Amino acid sequence: MRALLFFATVIGVISHVAVRAQAPGTQAAGSEADFSGIYAGARTIIEPDVYPFTDKGERAHRAYDPLVGDPRQVDDCAPETMPAILWAGTLNTMQIILEDDMIVMRLEHGGTVRSIHMDGVMPPTGRPHTELGYSMGRWSEDVLTVETTHLTGGVVFTSRGYPVSSEAHLTERYWREAGEDNLQMELLINDPVNYTRPVKLGREWLWSPDEQVRPWNCVSLGPRDSAPDIDALRRLLNQQ
C-alpha cells in the first residue's frame, strides 16, 4: 500500500481550500444540542478486552491478513468503509453539517462524506449494500443516535481482522458532557454472524474550530507487489 497523499503542510505542490468550522448556532429541532463544526478524533479508542466471537467470526479473525484483506493493498484510493472510517487515521478530522432533514459528516480520511437521514424515511426496497451503508438519525434531547444498515461488510479496523458482516446493524450515539465542547461517541455493533452479543466501542472527538478538513488527494500506484506507476505520479504532480 503506497498511497501518496499530498498536503500543503508536507509537500508544497498542492494548495488547500480551508473548510472552517461552523460556529455553534444551528440547533436540531426538539434538541438542545448543536454538534455542527469541526472535530479531530482523539487518540484514545475504547474497545472490548475480548471480542465475543461466534465460531465463524473467530475463523474470520484468525484468517485475516491486512496485507491481503485491506483493499488498499491493491488500490491505494479504495473507498473507506463503515465502521472502519470512524477510526481511520490517528487524528482523522471530521466536520458535522446540519441541513434540512439531513446531517452530513465530512471526514478528511479518504475524502469520505456520510449522509445521515433525519426524516425517518426507511431505506427503499432493494437498496444495494454499500461501503458506508444507509444511515438514519434521530435526536433524543441532546443525544444524536445513528442507525446504519445495508453495509457491504469488512472489518472494524483495517489493521486488525475483527469482522463485520453485511448483516451488521451499527448504532452510534453522540453527546457532549456538561460544559464541554468535545463530542463523545459510542458505537454498538450488532452482528450475529460474527459475535455472540453486541460489541461496544467508543472514542472522543475533540472540538477543533481552528482545524481544517483538507482535500484528500490520492494517487494509486498499484498493488504492493507490483512496480509503482510512476507515470500516474507524474501526471498528478503536473496537474498541481
Buried (B, 14 or more C-beta within 10 A) or exposed (E): BBBBBBBEEEEEEBEBEEBEBBEBEBBBEEBEBBBBBBBBBBEEBEBEEEBEBBEBBBEBBEEBEBEEBBBBBBBBBBBBBBBBBBBBBEEBBBBBBBEEEEBBBBBBBBBBEBBBBBEEEEBEEEEEEEBBBBBBBBBEEBBBBBBBBBBBBBBBBBEBBBBBBBBBBBBBBBBBEEEEBBBBBBBBBBBBBBBEEBBEBBBBBBBBEEBBBBBBBBBBBBBBEEEBBEEBBEEBBEEE
